[in-house]
């Protein structure tokens, strides 16, 4: 797992030691603590009792934090030693400090860092099996009762940004939002997709399924981060996974030379995606194997493609979070997302989800 950042020093956050002590886990060893890449503060290491733990602070407004922590706890209990869905063990949480603790998967590798060769057919198939098994579980009561809207796509922001969001956005993010705000066809397609998601079969979803939410530890794939778990459309999770590989296809092959046309960028990206598509096909096969009743949802593949198209915009917005300008490739990724969103059914076979593999 990528520990790219130093953590907030423990002497500045004494509540971490108090939290772990209250759970009976001991305290983290000061000189052996590291942090993981992410939007939340985190601390990872071995405690004075010899226990590997991962602690993070759940961010956001107080009401959102309490909902997220309730979902995390409920999913932790549901998935504790689950026979199919591998998840780090949930050790406890504290709503007052917004801290949660899990068993640390030492030296785990993120799916986002592995690439197509490292991820491979077996891990992709395992990912599909685990997501399919997840979608077949009975939702915990606290998750089933949560009627809050999923944060993505951010439907209110499709028309205009709030003043706060505008002031906090980077130059690249403003450019990305301008692409959306100037394209009525795409924003209408995103709204239609969200409406269709409300009418389809509802299952227990992860809600934030990116490749960095998969960790490989001791040759087993684990699924992490349950803050956004919801009862909703399976296509949200499936489309996010497919969209991850589609985004890599655009960025991984296309030339960054300014002289390359948009058409060439898209063509190069399509060729690159051909090499990545087996990671989607294996996932789709594993998903249908674990959740065969999904075959009865005739519109599932098209909705999945639609959410993959939205995911391209989501990745562009995230990539430009702290930069002044979007790159030509990120603009190309938005262009590919547009094509898929406007006619998702036409892309299911191209994306590797058009057949029962």
N, C-alpha and C positions, 0 to 999 in steps of 0.2 A: 504494500500500500504506500502511496506517495505521501511522505511526511515532509512537505516542502517548506513549512513555516514553523518558526519557534512559537511556543504557546505563550499566552499571557502568563507572566511569572506568578507562581503560586502564592507568593507572599502578598500579592495585590488582590488575590481572590481567596481569602481564608475560608469562604463558604464551601469551597470545593473539599477541603480537608474535613470540615464539619459534616458535610453531606456523606462522604465516604465512610467516615467514622460511625455515623448514625446507622449506616447500612451494615456495619460490622465487617467492613472490608479492609480496614487499616487506612493508611495515608500514602499518597504517591511519593516516590523517592524523587526529591527535588531535581537532582542532576541527571535523571534518566527519563524525563518527561518530554514528550514531543507533541506536535499538533498535526492534524490532517487538514488538507485543503478543503475549504468550504466556507459557506456564508456565516456559520456559527462558530463561536469560540469553542475550542475543544482541548482536551488533555488526554494523553494516552501513555500508559506505562505500567509498571509492576508496583503493587502496593507493598507496604511494610510486612504484610502477611503473605507475600509471594504470589498475589493474585493479579493476573493481567487484566486491566480494566480500561475502558474507554468512556470518558465523560464528556458531555457537551451541554452547552447552554442553549436552550430553545429560544430563538429570537422572535420579535414581533410585539404587537400590542397585547396587553394583558389578556383580553378575552380570547384572542387568537392563540396565545401561548397555552392557555388552559385547555382549549380544545385539542391542540396538537399533542399536549402531554397526555391527555386522556386517551387519544387514539394510540399513541405509542405504548402506553401501559396495556391497553386492551389487546393490541396486536402481539405484544410481548408474551402475554399470558396465553393467547390462542396458539402461537407458533412455538412455544417452549417444547423442544424436542419433537417437533413435528416430523413424521416419517418421510415426507417428501419436500416440503418447503424448508430449506436450511436458513436459519436466521441466528445471528449472535444472541446469546442469552440475555434477556432483559433483567437487570439487577435491581432497579428501583428508580424512583423519581421524587422530586421535591418541587411542588408547585410554587412555593414562596421564592425560591432561588432560581427556578426554571431550569434545574439541572436534572439530567437523566444519565444513568450509567448502564453499560453493557459489558459483557465479557469481551475482551479484546482478542481479535483474530491476529495474532502476532505474525508479522512478515507477510500478510495477505497482499495480493496484487489486485488492483482495480481493473475491472473489465475495460474501462476507458483507456488504460495504459497498455493493454495487451495487444490491441490491433487485431486484424482479421486472422493472421497466422497464429497468434498466441491464443485468441479466443477459440477459433476453430469450430468444427462441426459438433463435437461432443459437448462442449460447454454451451454452445448455442442451443442444442437440443435439450440439454438440462435446463437452461433458462426457460424454454418453452414449456417443459413439463412442470416446472415449479410455478410458473405464472398460471398455467392451466389448472393446477391443483389449488392454487390460491383462489382463483375465480369460482371454484366449486365449493368453497367453504361457507358455512353459515356465518354471517358477519357478527362480531361481538355486539352486544346491545348498545353500547355507547357509540359505536360506529354507525350502526343502523339508524340510530336516533338523530344523528348529526345531519341536519338539513342545510348546512352552510354550503354556499356555492364553491365549486372547485376554483382555485385561483387562475387556472389556465384553461382555455384562452381567456384573457382579461377583457370581457365583453364591453365593459364601460369605457375602457381606454381605446377601443377601436374608433370611437368618434373623436375624442379629444383627451389629452392628458390633464390631470388635475394640476394646479399650480405647484403643489409640493412635488409631484412626480417630475414635472418639467424642470424644476430647479435642481433636483437631485440627479437628473439624467446626464450622461456624458454626451459629447458631441455625436459619437457614433450611434448611440441609442436614439438620439433625436432624429438622425438620418433614417434609422430603421423604422421609427414610428411614422415619419413622413411618407415613407413608401406605402405603409398601410393606410394612412389617412387620405392619401391621394388616389387610392384604388378602391372605388366603391364596389366593384365586382368581387374583389377578394374579401373585403369586410362582410359583404352579404353572404358569401360562401361560408365564412367562418361562423356566422350567426346561424345559418341553416344547419351546419354540422353540429353545433351545440344543441339546437332544437331536436335534431334527429337522435342525438345521444340520450335525450330525455325520454324518448318513446320506445327505445329498444329494451331488450332484457337487461335487468340490473343485477350486478354481481359485486362481490367484494373486490375492490381494486386497490392497487398500490398507490396510484395517484401521482407518482413522480418518477416514472420508470425510465431512468437513463442508464447508460452503460456503467457509469461510476457508482451506481447503486448495486452492482454485482461485484462481489469480492471472491477471489479464488484463494482458498486456504486448505492446505493438505490435500490438494487435488480435487477439492469439492467446491462447487459454486454456492455462494451464500447471497441472499437478498437482504438488503439493509434499508434503514431509514423509512419509518412508517408514519411520519408526521401528517402526510396528506391522504392517508387511507380513507376511502369513501365507499359507499354503495353507489355504483354508477355503471356506465357503459364500459364493457370489456375493451372496446375499441380504443379507449383513451390509453390504456397500458400498451396494447398491441401496436398502436400507431406511433407511440413514443419510441418503442424499441426499433421499429422499422425505420422511423425517421432518423434515428441515430446513425444507422448505416448509410442511409441516403445522403445525409449531410457529409459524412466522411467521403462518400463517393465524389461529391462535388469538390470538396477541398483537397482531396488526396491526389488527384490526377491533373486537374486543370492548371495551365500555366498562369503565372502571376504577372506576365508581361502586359504592360498597358496596351500594347498593340493587338492583343488577342480579342476577337469579337465575342459578343455574348453567345452567339450561336456555337462558336468553337469551344467556349468554356463549357456549355451545356453538353456538347457532344463528347468532350474529353471526360467530363464527369460521368456521363452515362457509361462510357467504356470502363471507367474505374469501378462503377457500381456493379458491373457484370462480375468482377472478381470478388466482390463483397456479398453478392446475393446469396451464396450458399449459407451464410450466417443467418439470413432471414428465412430461407427455406427450411433449414434444420430447426429453427425456433418454431416456425409455423407447424411443422410436422409434430414436434414434441407437444405443442399446445393442444392440437386436435387429439393427440393420443391420450393426454391427461384429461381433456374435457370434450369427449365426443359429442355431447349435446350441442356444442357450438356449431356443428354442421347444420343444425336446424335454423340457425340465424342467417338467413340468406343474404342479408345486407351487411353482415359483419365485415367481410373483406373490403367492401367499398368504404364503410365508415373508418376502418383501419387505415386505408389509404388516405382518406381525408385528414385524419389526425396526424399522419406522417407528413402531409403537406403543411399543416399548421406547425409541426415541430421544427420545420426548417426556419420559420420566422422566429420561433422561440429560441433556437440556437443562435440566430443572428443577433437577436436582442441581448442574449447573455454574453456572446463573444465581444460585443462592443461596449460592455458595461463600464470600462474605465479608459476607453480610447477616444481620441478626438474625431476619427473618421472610420467609416466602414471600408474594408478592403474590396477590390473588384470581385474577389471570389465570394465574399459574403453577400454582395449584391446579386451575384449569380445564383447563390443558394436560395435567396428570396425569390428569384425568378423561377427556379425549379419548383419551389413550394407553391407558387402561384398556379403553375400549370396543373399540379396535382390537385390542388384545392378546387379548381374550376371544373374538373371532370375526374373525380377520384376513381370511378368505376372503370375508366379506360386504362388505369395504371396498375390494377391489381396483379395482373400476370407479370408485368415488367418488374414489379416490386418483389415478386417471389411468394405472393400470397393468393394466387389465383387458382391453385390446384390443391387437392387433398393429397399432400405428399406424405 
